[in-house]
């Protein structure tokens, strides 16, 4: 394990792309098809950031077979891709930020509970895929966020110590996952207002507000605290 190398670990939805409004619309449309209730509060506090199995079983109020979960997930995600495709683009400032990190030899990974079809859709359509050294999705972990497993797994793949990692997240569950992993967390205010995001070590609206030097300073601050 490299004790000097640093890494930045990105959530995908709401971080690499500002797409949560489109996910929200597709979830509501999906559950309307099945006459199942989904409140605004449930979407914000339960749906965002969790793996599909947890969301579907919570809202159907019963255990589901793997086949049913796969079928329902792809049905919902087909709705999402259809709604979002005309609008998809990287977050403002993201490409310049990623280029700066790569120039400074920072390891980069995505840690997302999104299905493979959405990961490919997002990273290929936006041209972001070549920037990342590793993509860690729900198939790599047993527990979804707020469990820290996905970010610890990403750090392990990159051969970087958790204390040398910065997580970039927009959801409350994802932020908790990063903190529980022992990492510094940058919160992006796409899904929640800044007043709701009290845990991150730094808040940004988009990537025009963050630099490599700030990432390095966050990690140095952590080292001083310990």
N, C-alpha and C positions, 0 to 999 in steps of 0.2 A: 504494500500500500504506500503510495507516494505521500510523504508528509509535507511537501512544499507546493505541489500542484493544487490549483484551485478549480472549482467548477461552478457553473450556474445551471440550475435545474428549473425548467419552465413547465408549468401547467400549459395546456393547449387552449381549451375553450375559455374565452374571456381574457386571455393573456396574449397569445400569439395573434389571435384574431378577436375582434370585438363582435362576437356572434351570439351572446346569451339571449338577446331579444328574439332571435330566430329559433333558438332551442326552446325557449319558452312557448312561442307560438306553436311549434310542432308538437310539444308535449300536450298542450291544451287541445289541439286538434285530434291527436291520437286518443286521448281519454274521452273526448266527446264521442268518438266513434263507438266506444264501448259503454257509453252512459255511466262513466265513473267520475266521481267528483274529484277535482283538483283545485285547491284554493291557492291564492297568491302566497299566503304564508307557508303552505306546504312546499311550494316550488322553491322559495328562497331558502327555507331552513332544512328541507329534506332532499329535494331532487338535485339541486346544484352540487356537483362535486362527487356524488355517490356513483357506484357502479350500477349498471342497468338492473341486475338481479335484485339488489336491495330496493331500488325504486319501484320496480314492477310488482314485487311481492308485497310491498307496503301498500301500494294503491289498489291492487287486486284483492288485498286482504286474505291471501292464502299462498301456500307454497306452490311453486310452478316447476314443471319439469325443465331440464336443460333445453329440450327441443322447443318448448313454448317460449322460454326466455329468448332464445335465439331468434325465433320467428317474430315475436313482438318487438324486439330491439331493432331488427332490420326494417320492420314496417315503419316504426317511428323515425328511424334515421333516414329512410328514403324520403319521408315528408320533409325532414329538416334540410337535406341536401337540395331538394327541389326549391324550397323557399329561399335558401341562402345563396345558392350558386350565382345569381345575377349580382350579388353584392359583395362577394368574398374578396378580401384584401388584407395584407398584413397590418398589424397595429402601426400607427404613426411612429416613425423613428426606429422601428424594430430592426430593419435590415442594417442600418448604419450601426446600431448598437451591437448586433451580432458580428458584423465585420470587425468592429473594434475589439471585441472579446477574442475572436479568432486570431487577430494580429498579435494579441498579447498572450497567446498560448493557453487560453482558458478552455477547459473541457466543457462541453455543452451536451445536455440531454433534455428530453421531454419526458415528463411523468404524468400520464393522463389515464383516466378511466374510460375514455372514449373508445368505441369499437374500432377495429382495424379499418373498416370501410371509411369511417370519418377521418381517421388519421391520414390515410392515403389521400383522401379528397382534399383535406386542408393543406397538408404539407407539400403535396405535388402541385396543386392549383396555384398556391401562393409562391412557389419556388423556394420555400424555406428548408426543405428536407436536407440538402447538402450541408447545411450549417451544423447539423447535429451528429454527434458521435454515437449516440444511443437513443433509441425510442423505447421507453418502458410503458407498457399498457397493462390493462387489467388482467391479461392472461399470465402475467409474471408474478402476480400477488394473490394471496388468499383473503386479505382484508382490504377494503377500500378506505379512502380518506374518511375520517381524520386519523386513522391508523397511519403511522409513519413509514410503513413497509415499502411503499412505492418509491419514496425518496431515498431511503436507506439502500434499496436495491439498485437504484440509479447510481448512487455514489460508489457502491461496490463494483458495478460494471465499469465505471470510469477509473477505478483504482484511486479514488480521492477520499480522504478522511471526511466524515460528516462535518466536523468543525471548520473545514475548509470549503464548505459548500454554501451557496446562496440560493434560496428557493424564490421563484417569482410566481405569485398566486393572486387570484381574485376572489375566491370563495372562502367563506368562514371555515369550512371543513378542511380545505387545502392548506390554509394558513396554519391551522392547528397541527396538521400533519407535518409541515415543515418545522414548526417549533418543537414538536415532540421528537423529531429526528435529530434535534440538537443543532439545527442550522439557522443561519440568519434568514429573514424573510422580508422580501419586498412585496408590498401589497399594491395591486393595480385597481383603481377605483372604477371598474367597468360594471361590476355586478352590485356592489354596495357603495353607499356614500362614505366619504372619508370618516364621518362621525361614527360609523358602525365598525370601522376597522381600527381597533385599538391595540391589537397585538403585534402587527408588523413593525419591524425595526425602521422601515422607511416606506413612505407612501408616494406613489406617482399616478398621474392620470394616463400617461403613455410613455413611450421610450424616448421621447425627445427630452425628458427630464432626468435621465440617468446616464452615467458614463462608467467606463471601466475604472477610473480612479475612485468613484464612489463605491463601487463593488469592493475594490481592494480596501478602502477605508472601513467598510462594514466589517470585513473579516479581521482587520487589525484591531478594531474596537473589541471584537469578541475575544481575541487573544489576550488583550489587556484585562478584560473582566475575569478571565479564568486563572 
